[in-house]
Amino acid sequence: MAVPKRKMSRSNTRHRRAQWKATTPDLAPVYVDGAEYHVPRRLVRAYERGLLPLPGK
């Protein structure tokens, strides 16, 4: 594992951390029992198979 040779300043640390941003997941439409739900794309199959509770229920 990389180990810093010198202490990083508080200003540099905060500037570096400020660059990270979370992104919202892509939502895909899923039709269950004739109703349309928008769920994250990677969870579509789980919702179709009934492994996860539907949003809003």
C-alpha distance matrix in Angstrom:
0.0 3.8 6.4 9.9 12.5 15.3 16.3 16.9 20.5 21.8 23.6 20.7 18.6 21.7 22.5 19.1 19.5 23.1 22.3 21.2 24.3 25.1 27.6 30.5 30.8 33.4 36.5 38.7 42.3 43.0 46.6 47.2 50.9 52.0 49.9 47.1 43.7 40.8 37.5 34.0 34.2 31.6 33.8 37.2 37.7 37.0 39.6 42.1 41.8 42.2 39.0 38.2 40.8 42.1 41.3 44.2 45.6
3.8 0.0 3.8 6.6 9.3 12.0 13.4 13.8 17.6 19.3 20.8 17.7 16.2 19.5 20.0 16.8 17.7 21.3 20.6 20.0 23.4 24.8 27.4 30.6 31.3 33.9 37.1 39.6 43.2 44.2 47.9 48.8 52.4 53.4 51.1 48.2 44.8 41.6 38.6 35.0 35.2 33.0 35.4 38.7 39.6 38.9 41.3 43.9 43.9 44.3 41.1 40.2 42.6 43.6 42.5 45.3 47.0
6.4 3.8 0.0 3.8 6.4 8.9 10.2 11.4 15.2 17.1 19.1 16.4 14.9 18.4 19.4 16.6 17.6 21.3 21.1 20.9 24.5 26.1 29.1 32.3 33.2 36.1 39.2 41.9 45.4 46.5 50.2 51.0 54.6 55.6 53.1 50.2 46.7 43.6 40.6 37.1 37.7 35.6 37.7 41.1 42.1 41.3 43.5 46.3 46.3 46.4 43.2 42.1 44.3 45.3 44.0 46.7 48.4
9.9 6.6 3.8 0.0 3.8 5.5 7.0 8.1 11.9 14.2 16.0 13.3 12.4 16.1 16.9 14.6 16.1 19.6 19.7 20.1 23.8 25.9 29.0 32.4 33.7 36.5 39.8 42.6 46.2 47.6 51.3 52.2 55.8 56.6 53.9 51.0 47.5 44.2 41.4 38.0 38.7 36.9 39.2 42.5 43.8 43.0 45.0 47.8 48.2 48.2 45.1 43.7 45.7 46.5 44.9 47.4 49.4
12.5 9.3 6.4 3.8 0.0 3.8 7.0 9.1 12.6 15.6 17.4 14.9 14.7 18.5 19.1 17.3 19.2 22.4 22.6 23.4 27.1 29.4 32.5 35.9 37.3 40.1 43.4 46.2 49.8 51.3 55.0 55.9 59.6 60.3 57.7 54.7 51.2 47.9 45.2 41.7 42.4 40.6 42.9 46.2 47.5 46.8 48.8 51.6 51.9 52.0 48.9 47.4 49.5 50.3 48.7 51.1 53.1
15.3 12.0 8.9 5.5 3.8 0.0 3.8 6.3 9.3 12.5 14.4 12.4 12.6 16.2 17.1 15.9 17.8 20.8 21.5 22.7 26.4 29.0 32.2 35.6 37.4 40.3 43.5 46.5 50.1 51.7 55.4 56.3 59.9 60.6 57.7 54.7 51.2 47.9 45.3 42.0 43.0 41.4 43.6 46.9 48.4 47.6 49.4 52.3 52.8 52.6 49.6 47.9 49.7 50.4 48.5 50.7 52.9
16.3 13.4 10.2 7.0 7.0 3.8 0.0 3.8 6.4 9.2 11.6 10.3 9.9 13.4 14.9 14.1 15.6 18.5 19.8 20.9 24.5 27.1 30.5 33.8 35.8 38.9 41.9 45.1 48.6 50.1 53.8 54.7 58.2 58.8 55.9 52.9 49.4 46.1 43.6 40.5 41.7 40.3 42.2 45.6 47.3 46.3 47.8 50.9 51.4 51.1 48.1 46.2 47.7 48.4 46.4 48.4 50.5
16.9 13.8 11.4 8.1 9.1 6.3 3.8 0.0 3.8 6.6 8.4 6.6 6.4 10.0 11.1 10.5 12.3 15.0 16.2 17.6 21.3 24.0 27.4 30.8 32.9 35.9 39.0 42.3 45.7 47.5 51.2 52.2 55.7 56.2 53.2 50.2 46.6 43.3 41.0 37.9 39.1 37.9 40.0 43.2 45.1 44.2 45.6 48.7 49.5 49.1 46.3 44.2 45.7 46.1 43.9 45.9 48.2
20.5 17.6 15.2 11.9 12.6 9.3 6.4 3.8 0.0 3.8 5.4 5.3 6.2 8.7 10.0 10.7 12.4 14.3 16.2 18.0 21.4 24.4 27.8 31.1 33.6 36.6 39.6 43.0 46.3 48.3 51.9 53.0 56.4 56.7 53.6 50.6 47.1 43.7 41.6 38.7 40.2 39.3 41.2 44.4 46.5 45.6 46.7 49.9 50.8 50.3 47.6 45.3 46.4 46.7 44.3 46.0 48.5
21.8 19.3 17.1 14.2 15.6 12.5 9.2 6.6 3.8 0.0 3.8 5.5 5.1 6.2 8.6 9.9 10.6 12.2 14.8 16.4 19.4 22.3 25.8 28.9 31.6 34.8 37.6 41.1 44.3 46.2 49.7 50.7 54.0 54.4 51.1 48.2 44.6 41.4 39.4 36.7 38.5 37.7 39.4 42.6 44.8 43.8 44.6 47.9 48.9 48.1 45.5 43.0 44.0 44.2 41.6 43.1 45.6
23.6 20.8 19.1 16.0 17.4 14.4 11.6 8.4 5.4 3.8 0.0 3.8 5.4 5.3 6.2 8.6 10.0 10.6 13.0 15.4 18.3 21.5 24.8 28.0 30.9 33.8 36.6 40.2 43.4 45.5 49.1 50.3 53.7 53.8 50.5 47.4 44.0 40.7 38.9 36.2 37.9 37.5 39.3 42.3 44.8 43.9 44.7 47.8 49.1 48.4 46.1 43.5 44.3 44.2 41.5 43.0 45.7
20.7 17.7 16.4 13.3 14.9 12.4 10.3 6.6 5.3 5.5 3.8 0.0 3.8 5.5 5.1 6.1 8.6 9.9 11.3 13.7 17.0 20.4 23.5 26.9 29.5 32.3 35.4 38.8 42.2 44.3 48.0 49.3 52.8 52.9 49.8 46.6 43.2 39.7 37.8 34.9 36.3 35.7 37.8 40.8 43.1 42.5 43.4 46.5 47.7 47.3 44.8 42.5 43.6 43.5 41.0 42.8 45.5
18.6 16.2 14.9 12.4 14.7 12.6 9.9 6.4 6.2 5.1 5.4 3.8 0.0 3.8 5.5 5.2 6.2 8.6 10.5 11.9 15.3 18.3 21.7 25.0 27.4 30.5 33.5 36.9 40.2 42.1 45.7 46.9 50.3 50.6 47.5 44.4 40.9 37.6 35.5 32.6 34.1 33.3 35.2 38.3 40.5 39.7 40.7 43.8 44.9 44.4 41.8 39.5 40.6 40.7 38.4 40.2 42.7
21.7 19.5 18.4 16.1 18.5 16.2 13.4 10.0 8.7 6.2 5.3 5.5 3.8 0.0 3.8 5.4 5.1 6.0 8.9 10.6 13.4 16.5 19.9 23.0 25.8 28.9 31.7 35.2 38.4 40.4 44.0 45.2 48.5 48.7 45.4 42.4 38.9 35.6 33.7 31.1 32.9 32.4 34.1 37.1 39.6 38.7 39.4 42.6 43.9 43.2 40.8 38.2 39.1 39.0 36.3 37.9 40.6
22.5 20.0 19.4 16.9 19.1 17.1 14.9 11.1 10.0 8.6 6.2 5.1 5.5 3.8 0.0 3.8 5.5 5.2 6.9 9.7 12.6 16.1 19.1 22.4 25.3 28.0 31.0 34.5 37.8 40.1 43.7 45.2 48.6 48.5 45.3 42.1 38.8 35.3 33.6 30.8 32.3 32.1 34.2 37.0 39.5 39.0 39.7 42.7 44.2 43.7 41.5 39.0 39.9 39.5 36.9 38.6 41.4
19.1 16.8 16.6 14.6 17.3 15.9 14.1 10.5 10.7 9.9 8.6 6.1 5.2 5.4 3.8 0.0 3.8 5.5 5.7 7.8 11.3 14.6 17.6 21.1 23.6 26.3 29.5 32.8 36.3 38.4 42.1 43.5 47.0 47.1 44.1 40.8 37.5 34.0 32.0 29.0 30.2 29.7 31.9 34.8 37.2 36.7 37.7 40.6 41.9 41.7 39.3 37.0 38.3 38.0 35.7 37.7 40.4
19.5 17.7 17.6 16.1 19.2 17.8 15.6 12.3 12.4 10.6 10.0 8.6 6.2 5.1 5.5 3.8 0.0 3.8 5.4 5.9 9.2 12.1 15.5 18.7 21.3 24.3 27.3 30.7 34.0 36.0 39.6 40.8 44.3 44.5 41.4 38.3 34.8 31.4 29.4 26.5 28.1 27.5 29.4 32.4 34.8 34.1 34.9 38.0 39.3 38.8 36.4 34.0 35.1 34.9 32.5 34.4 37.1
23.1 21.3 21.3 19.6 22.4 20.8 18.5 15.0 14.3 12.2 10.6 9.9 8.6 6.0 5.2 5.5 3.8 0.0 3.8 5.6 7.8 11.2 14.2 17.4 20.4 23.3 26.1 29.6 32.8 35.1 38.7 40.1 43.5 43.4 40.1 37.0 33.6 30.2 28.5 25.9 27.6 27.6 29.4 32.2 34.9 34.3 34.8 37.8 39.4 38.8 36.8 34.1 34.9 34.4 31.7 33.4 36.3
22.3 20.6 21.1 19.7 22.6 21.5 19.8 16.2 16.2 14.8 13.0 11.3 10.5 8.9 6.9 5.7 5.4 3.8 0.0 3.8 6.4 10.1 12.6 16.1 18.8 21.3 24.5 27.8 31.2 33.6 37.2 38.9 42.4 42.2 39.1 35.8 32.6 29.0 27.3 24.5 25.7 25.7 28.0 30.5 33.2 33.0 33.6 36.4 38.1 37.9 35.9 33.5 34.5 33.9 31.4 33.4 36.3
21.2 20.0 20.9 20.1 23.4 22.7 20.9 17.6 18.0 16.4 15.4 13.7 11.9 10.6 9.7 7.8 5.9 5.6 3.8 0.0 3.8 6.9 9.8 13.4 15.8 18.6 21.7 25.1 28.5 30.6 34.3 35.8 39.3 39.3 36.3 33.0 29.7 26.2 24.2 21.3 22.6 22.4 24.5 27.2 29.8 29.4 30.2 33.1 34.6 34.4 32.3 29.9 31.0 30.6 28.2 30.3 33.1
24.3 23.4 24.5 23.8 27.1 26.4 24.5 21.3 21.4 19.4 18.3 17.0 15.3 13.4 12.6 11.3 9.2 7.8 6.4 3.8 0.0 3.8 6.5 9.9 12.7 15.5 18.4 21.9 25.2 27.5 31.1 32.7 36.1 36.0 32.9 29.6 26.3 22.8 21.1 18.3 19.9 20.1 22.1 24.6 27.5 27.2 27.5 30.4 32.2 31.8 30.0 27.4 28.4 27.6 25.1 27.1 30.1
25.1 24.8 26.1 25.9 29.4 29.0 27.1 24.0 24.4 22.3 21.5 20.4 18.3 16.5 16.1 14.6 12.1 11.2 10.1 6.9 3.8 0.0 3.8 6.7 9.4 12.5 15.2 18.8 22.0 24.0 27.6 29.0 32.5 32.5 29.5 26.3 22.9 19.4 17.5 14.8 16.6 16.7 18.5 21.0 23.9 23.5 23.8 26.7 28.5 28.1 26.3 23.7 24.6 23.9 21.5 23.7 26.5
27.6 27.4 29.1 29.0 32.5 32.2 30.5 27.4 27.8 25.8 24.8 23.5 21.7 19.9 19.1 17.6 15.5 14.2 12.6 9.8 6.5 3.8 0.0 3.8 6.4 9.0 11.9 15.4 18.7 21.1 24.7 26.4 30.0 29.7 26.7 23.3 20.2 16.5 14.9 12.2 13.7 14.5 16.4 18.5 21.6 21.6 21.7 24.4 26.5 26.3 24.9 22.4 23.3 22.1 19.8 22.1 25.1
30.5 30.6 32.3 32.4 35.9 35.6 33.8 30.8 31.1 28.9 28.0 26.9 25.0 23.0 22.4 21.1 18.7 17.4 16.1 13.4 9.9 6.7 3.8 0.0 3.8 6.6 8.7 12.4 15.4 17.8 21.3 23.0 26.4 26.1 23.0 19.7 16.5 12.9 11.5 9.2 11.4 12.7 14.1 15.8 19.2 19.2 18.7 21.4 23.8 23.4 22.4 19.6 20.2 18.7 16.3 18.6 21.6
30.8 31.3 33.2 33.7 37.3 37.4 35.8 32.9 33.6 31.6 30.9 29.5 27.4 25.8 25.3 23.6 21.3 20.4 18.8 15.8 12.7 9.4 6.4 3.8 0.0 3.8 6.2 9.5 12.8 14.8 18.5 20.2 23.8 23.7 20.9 17.6 14.4 10.8 8.8 5.8 7.6 9.0 10.6 12.3 15.5 15.8 15.6 18.1 20.4 20.4 19.4 17.0 18.0 16.6 14.8 17.6 20.4
33.4 33.9 36.1 36.5 40.1 40.3 38.9 35.9 36.6 34.8 33.8 32.3 30.5 28.9 28.0 26.3 24.3 23.3 21.3 18.6 15.5 12.5 9.0 6.6 3.8 0.0 3.8 6.6 10.1 12.7 16.4 18.6 22.3 21.7 19.2 15.6 13.0 9.3 8.0 5.6 5.9 8.6 10.5 11.0 14.5 15.6 15.1 16.9 19.7 20.1 19.7 17.7 18.7 16.7 15.3 18.1 20.8
36.5 37.1 39.2 39.8 43.4 43.5 41.9 39.0 39.6 37.6 36.6 35.4 33.5 31.7 31.0 29.5 27.3 26.1 24.5 21.7 18.4 15.2 11.9 8.7 6.2 3.8 0.0 3.8 6.8 9.4 12.9 15.2 18.7 18.1 15.4 11.9 9.2 5.5 5.0 4.5 5.6 9.0 9.5 9.2 13.0 13.9 12.6 14.3 17.5 17.7 17.8 15.6 16.1 13.7 12.3 15.0 17.7
38.7 39.6 41.9 42.6 46.2 46.5 45.1 42.3 43.0 41.1 40.2 38.8 36.9 35.2 34.5 32.8 30.7 29.6 27.8 25.1 21.9 18.8 15.4 12.4 9.5 6.6 3.8 0.0 3.8 6.5 10.0 12.8 16.3 15.5 13.4 9.9 8.1 5.3 5.5 6.0 5.2 8.9 9.2 7.4 10.9 12.7 11.2 12.0 15.4 16.2 16.9 15.3 16.0 13.4 12.9 15.7 17.9
42.3 43.2 45.4 46.2 49.8 50.1 48.6 45.7 46.3 44.3 43.4 42.2 40.2 38.4 37.8 36.3 34.0 32.8 31.2 28.5 25.2 22.0 18.7 15.4 12.8 10.1 6.8 3.8 0.0 3.8 6.7 9.8 13.1 11.9 9.9 6.3 5.6 4.5 6.5 8.7 8.4 11.7 10.9 8.2 11.4 13.1 10.7 10.8 14.6 15.1 16.7 15.2 15.2 12.1 12.0 14.3 16.3
43.0 44.2 46.5 47.6 51.3 51.7 50.1 47.5 48.3 46.2 45.5 44.3 42.1 40.4 40.1 38.4 36.0 35.1 33.6 30.6 27.5 24.0 21.1 17.8 14.8 12.7 9.4 6.5 3.8 0.0 3.8 6.4 9.9 9.5 8.1 5.6 5.1 6.1 7.0 9.7 9.3 11.7 9.9 6.7 9.0 10.5 7.8 7.3 11.1 11.7 13.7 12.6 12.8 9.9 11.0 13.4 14.5
46.6 47.9 50.2 51.3 55.0 55.4 53.8 51.2 51.9 49.7 49.1 48.0 45.7 44.0 43.7 42.1 39.6 38.7 37.2 34.3 31.1 27.6 24.7 21.3 18.5 16.4 12.9 10.0 6.7 3.8 0.0 3.8 6.6 5.8 5.4 4.6 6.3 8.9 10.3 13.3 13.0 15.2 13.1 9.7 11.1 12.4 9.3 7.8 11.4 11.8 14.6 13.9 13.5 10.6 12.2 13.9 14.4
47.2 48.8 51.0 52.2 55.9 56.3 54.7 52.2 53.0 50.7 50.3 49.3 46.9 45.2 45.2 43.5 40.8 40.1 38.9 35.8 32.7 29.0 26.4 23.0 20.2 18.6 15.2 12.8 9.8 6.4 3.8 0.0 3.8 5.4 5.4 6.6 7.7 10.8 11.6 14.7 14.9 16.3 13.5 10.6 11.2 11.5 8.1 6.7 9.4 9.1 12.4 12.0 11.2 8.8 11.3 12.8 12.3
50.9 52.4 54.6 55.8 59.6 59.9 58.2 55.7 56.4 54.0 53.7 52.8 50.3 48.5 48.6 47.0 44.3 43.5 42.4 39.3 36.1 32.5 30.0 26.4 23.8 22.3 18.7 16.3 13.1 9.9 6.6 3.8 0.0 3.8 5.6 8.5 10.4 13.9 15.1 18.4 18.7 20.1 17.2 14.4 14.6 14.7 11.5 9.8 11.8 11.0 14.7 14.5 13.1 11.0 13.5 14.1 13.0
52.0 53.4 55.6 56.6 60.3 60.6 58.8 56.2 56.7 54.4 53.8 52.9 50.6 48.7 48.5 47.1 44.5 43.4 42.2 39.3 36.0 32.5 29.7 26.1 23.7 21.7 18.1 15.5 11.9 9.5 5.8 5.4 3.8 0.0 3.8 6.7 9.8 13.2 15.3 18.7 18.8 20.8 18.4 15.3 16.1 16.9 13.5 11.8 14.5 14.2 17.7 17.1 15.7 12.9 14.6 14.9 14.6
49.9 51.1 53.1 53.9 57.7 57.7 55.9 53.2 53.6 51.1 50.5 49.8 47.5 45.4 45.3 44.1 41.4 40.1 39.1 36.3 32.9 29.5 26.7 23.0 20.9 19.2 15.4 13.4 9.9 8.1 5.4 5.4 5.6 3.8 0.0 3.8 6.6 10.2 12.6 16.2 16.9 19.2 16.7 14.0 15.6 16.0 12.3 11.7 14.7 13.9 16.9 15.5 13.8 10.4 11.4 11.6 11.9
47.1 48.2 50.2 51.0 54.7 54.7 52.9 50.2 50.6 48.2 47.4 46.6 44.4 42.4 42.1 40.8 38.3 37.0 35.8 33.0 29.6 26.3 23.3 19.7 17.6 15.6 11.9 9.9 6.3 5.6 4.6 6.6 8.5 6.7 3.8 0.0 3.8 6.9 9.7 13.2 13.9 16.6 14.6 11.9 14.2 15.0 11.5 11.3 14.8 14.4 16.9 15.2 13.9 10.3 10.6 11.4 12.8
43.7 44.8 46.7 47.5 51.2 51.2 49.4 46.6 47.1 44.6 44.0 43.2 40.9 38.9 38.8 37.5 34.8 33.6 32.6 29.7 26.3 22.9 20.2 16.5 14.4 13.0 9.2 8.1 5.6 5.1 6.3 7.7 10.4 9.8 6.6 3.8 0.0 3.8 6.2 10.0 11.4 13.9 11.8 9.9 12.7 12.9 9.5 10.5 13.9 13.1 14.9 12.6 11.5 7.8 7.4 9.0 10.9
40.8 41.6 43.6 44.2 47.9 47.9 46.1 43.3 43.7 41.4 40.7 39.7 37.6 35.6 35.3 34.0 31.4 30.2 29.0 26.2 22.8 19.4 16.5 12.9 10.8 9.3 5.5 5.3 4.5 6.1 8.9 10.8 13.9 13.2 10.2 6.9 3.8 0.0 3.8 7.0 8.7 11.7 10.4 9.0 12.5 13.0 10.3 11.9 15.3 14.8 15.9 13.4 12.9 9.7 8.4 10.6 13.2
37.5 38.6 40.6 41.4 45.2 45.3 43.6 41.0 41.6 39.4 38.9 37.8 35.5 33.7 33.6 32.0 29.4 28.5 27.3 24.2 21.1 17.5 14.9 11.5 8.8 8.0 5.0 5.5 6.5 7.0 10.3 11.6 15.1 15.3 12.6 9.7 6.2 3.8 0.0 3.8 6.2 8.5 6.9 6.6 10.2 10.2 8.2 10.6 13.5 13.1 13.3 10.8 11.2 8.8 7.9 11.1 13.3
34.0 35.0 37.1 38.0 41.7 42.0 40.5 37.9 38.7 36.7 36.2 34.9 32.6 31.1 30.8 29.0 26.5 25.9 24.5 21.3 18.3 14.8 12.2 9.2 5.8 5.6 4.5 6.0 8.7 9.7 13.3 14.7 18.4 18.7 16.2 13.2 10.0 7.0 3.8 0.0 3.8 5.6 5.5 6.7 10.2 10.4 9.8 12.2 14.7 14.8 14.2 12.0 13.3 11.7 10.9 14.3 16.4
34.2 35.2 37.7 38.7 42.4 43.0 41.7 39.1 40.2 38.5 37.9 36.3 34.1 32.9 32.3 30.2 28.1 27.6 25.7 22.6 19.9 16.6 13.7 11.4 7.6 5.9 5.6 5.2 8.4 9.3 13.0 14.9 18.7 18.8 16.9 13.9 11.4 8.7 6.2 3.8 0.0 3.8 5.4 5.5 8.6 10.1 10.2 11.6 14.1 15.2 14.8 13.6 15.4 13.9 13.8 17.3 19.1
31.6 33.0 35.6 36.9 40.6 41.4 40.3 37.9 39.3 37.7 37.5 35.7 33.3 32.4 32.1 29.7 27.5 27.6 25.7 22.4 20.1 16.7 14.5 12.7 9.0 8.6 9.0 8.9 11.7 11.7 15.2 16.3 20.1 20.8 19.2 16.6 13.9 11.7 8.5 5.6 3.8 0.0 3.8 5.8 7.6 8.5 10.0 11.7 13.2 14.4 13.2 12.4 15.0 14.5 14.9 18.6 19.9
33.8 35.4 37.7 39.2 42.9 43.6 42.2 40.0 41.2 39.4 39.3 37.8 35.2 34.1 34.2 31.9 29.4 29.4 28.0 24.5 22.1 18.5 16.4 14.1 10.6 10.5 9.5 9.2 10.9 9.9 13.1 13.5 17.2 18.4 16.7 14.6 11.8 10.4 6.9 5.5 5.4 3.8 0.0 3.8 5.6 5.3 6.4 8.8 10.2 10.8 9.7 8.7 11.3 10.9 11.9 15.6 16.5
37.2 38.7 41.1 42.5 46.2 46.9 45.6 43.2 44.4 42.6 42.3 40.8 38.3 37.1 37.0 34.8 32.4 32.2 30.5 27.2 24.6 21.0 18.5 15.8 12.3 11.0 9.2 7.4 8.2 6.7 9.7 10.6 14.4 15.3 14.0 11.9 9.9 9.0 6.6 6.7 5.5 5.8 3.8 0.0 3.8 5.5 5.3 6.2 8.7 10.0 10.3 9.7 11.8 10.7 12.0 15.6 16.4
37.7 39.6 42.1 43.8 47.5 48.4 47.3 45.1 46.5 44.8 44.8 43.1 40.5 39.6 39.5 37.2 34.8 34.9 33.2 29.8 27.5 23.9 21.6 19.2 15.5 14.5 13.0 10.9 11.4 9.0 11.1 11.2 14.6 16.1 15.6 14.2 12.7 12.5 10.2 10.2 8.6 7.6 5.6 3.8 0.0 3.8 5.4 5.0 6.1 8.5 8.7 9.6 12.3 12.1 14.3 17.8 17.9
37.0 38.9 41.3 43.0 46.8 47.6 46.3 44.2 45.6 43.8 43.9 42.5 39.7 38.7 39.0 36.7 34.1 34.3 33.0 29.4 27.2 23.5 21.6 19.2 15.8 15.6 13.9 12.7 13.1 10.5 12.4 11.5 14.7 16.9 16.0 15.0 12.9 13.0 10.2 10.4 10.1 8.5 5.3 5.5 3.8 0.0 3.8 5.5 5.2 6.2 5.2 6.1 9.3 10.0 12.5 16.0 15.7
39.6 41.3 43.5 45.0 48.8 49.4 47.8 45.6 46.7 44.6 44.7 43.4 40.7 39.4 39.7 37.7 34.9 34.8 33.6 30.2 27.5 23.8 21.7 18.7 15.6 15.1 12.6 11.2 10.7 7.8 9.3 8.1 11.5 13.5 12.3 11.5 9.5 10.3 8.2 9.8 10.2 10.0 6.4 5.3 5.4 3.8 0.0 3.8 5.5 5.1 6.0 5.4 7.2 6.7 9.5 12.8 12.5
42.1 43.9 46.3 47.8 51.6 52.3 50.9 48.7 49.9 47.9 47.8 46.5 43.8 42.6 42.7 40.6 38.0 37.8 36.4 33.1 30.4 26.7 24.4 21.4 18.1 16.9 14.3 12.0 10.8 7.3 7.8 6.7 9.8 11.8 11.7 11.3 10.5 11.9 10.6 12.2 11.6 11.7 8.8 6.2 5.0 5.5 3.8 0.0 3.8 5.5 7.8 8.6 10.1 9.4 12.4 15.3 14.8
41.8 43.9 46.3 48.2 51.9 52.8 51.4 49.5 50.8 48.9 49.1 47.7 44.9 43.9 44.2 41.9 39.3 39.4 38.1 34.6 32.2 28.5 26.5 23.8 20.4 19.7 17.5 15.4 14.6 11.1 11.4 9.4 11.8 14.5 14.7 14.8 13.9 15.3 13.5 14.7 14.1 13.2 10.2 8.7 6.1 5.2 5.5 3.8 0.0 3.8 5.6 8.1 10.3 10.9 14.3 17.2 16.0
42.2 44.3 46.4 48.2 52.0 52.6 51.1 49.1 50.3 48.1 48.4 47.3 44.4 43.2 43.7 41.7 38.8 38.8 37.9 34.4 31.8 28.1 26.3 23.4 20.4 20.1 17.7 16.2 15.1 11.7 11.8 9.1 11.0 14.2 13.9 14.4 13.1 14.8 13.1 14.8 15.2 14.4 10.8 10.0 8.5 6.2 5.1 5.5 3.8 0.0 3.8 5.5 6.9 8.2 11.8 14.4 12.7
39.0 41.1 43.2 45.1 48.9 49.6 48.1 46.3 47.6 45.5 46.1 44.8 41.8 40.8 41.5 39.3 36.4 36.8 35.9 32.3 30.0 26.3 24.9 22.4 19.4 19.7 17.8 16.9 16.7 13.7 14.6 12.4 14.7 17.7 16.9 16.9 14.9 15.9 13.3 14.2 14.8 13.2 9.7 10.3 8.7 5.2 6.0 7.8 5.6 3.8 0.0 3.8 6.9 9.3 12.4 15.3 13.9
38.2 40.2 42.1 43.7 47.4 47.9 46.2 44.2 45.3 43.0 43.5 42.5 39.5 38.2 39.0 37.0 34.0 34.1 33.5 29.9 27.4 23.7 22.4 19.6 17.0 17.7 15.6 15.3 15.2 12.6 13.9 12.0 14.5 17.1 15.5 15.2 12.6 13.4 10.8 12.0 13.6 12.4 8.7 9.7 9.6 6.1 5.4 8.6 8.1 5.5 3.8 0.0 3.8 6.3 8.9 12.0 10.9
40.8 42.6 44.3 45.7 49.5 49.7 47.7 45.7 46.4 44.0 44.3 43.6 40.6 39.1 39.9 38.3 35.1 34.9 34.5 31.0 28.4 24.6 23.3 20.2 18.0 18.7 16.1 16.0 15.2 12.8 13.5 11.2 13.1 15.7 13.8 13.9 11.5 12.9 11.2 13.3 15.4 15.0 11.3 11.8 12.3 9.3 7.2 10.1 10.3 6.9 6.9 3.8 0.0 3.8 6.5 8.8 7.2
42.1 43.6 45.3 46.5 50.3 50.4 48.4 46.1 46.7 44.2 44.2 43.5 40.7 39.0 39.5 38.0 34.9 34.4 33.9 30.6 27.6 23.9 22.1 18.7 16.6 16.7 13.7 13.4 12.1 9.9 10.6 8.8 11.0 12.9 10.4 10.3 7.8 9.7 8.8 11.7 13.9 14.5 10.9 10.7 12.1 10.0 6.7 9.4 10.9 8.2 9.3 6.3 3.8 0.0 3.8 6.3 5.8
41.3 42.5 44.0 44.9 48.7 48.5 46.4 43.9 44.3 41.6 41.5 41.0 38.4 36.3 36.9 35.7 32.5 31.7 31.4 28.2 25.1 21.5 19.8 16.3 14.8 15.3 12.3 12.9 12.0 11.0 12.2 11.3 13.5 14.6 11.4 10.6 7.4 8.4 7.9 10.9 13.8 14.9 11.9 12.0 14.3 12.5 9.5 12.4 14.3 11.8 12.4 8.9 6.5 3.8 0.0 3.8 5.6
44.2 45.3 46.7 47.4 51.1 50.7 48.4 45.9 46.0 43.1 43.0 42.8 40.2 37.9 38.6 37.7 34.4 33.4 33.4 30.3 27.1 23.7 22.1 18.6 17.6 18.1 15.0 15.7 14.3 13.4 13.9 12.8 14.1 14.9 11.6 11.4 9.0 10.6 11.1 14.3 17.3 18.6 15.6 15.6 17.8 16.0 12.8 15.3 17.2 14.4 15.3 12.0 8.8 6.3 3.8 0.0 3.8
45.6 47.0 48.4 49.4 53.1 52.9 50.5 48.2 48.5 45.6 45.7 45.5 42.7 40.6 41.4 40.4 37.1 36.3 36.3 33.1 30.1 26.5 25.1 21.6 20.4 20.8 17.7 17.9 16.3 14.5 14.4 12.3 13.0 14.6 11.9 12.8 10.9 13.2 13.3 16.4 19.1 19.9 16.5 16.4 17.9 15.7 12.5 14.8 16.0 12.7 13.9 10.9 7.2 5.8 5.6 3.8 0.0
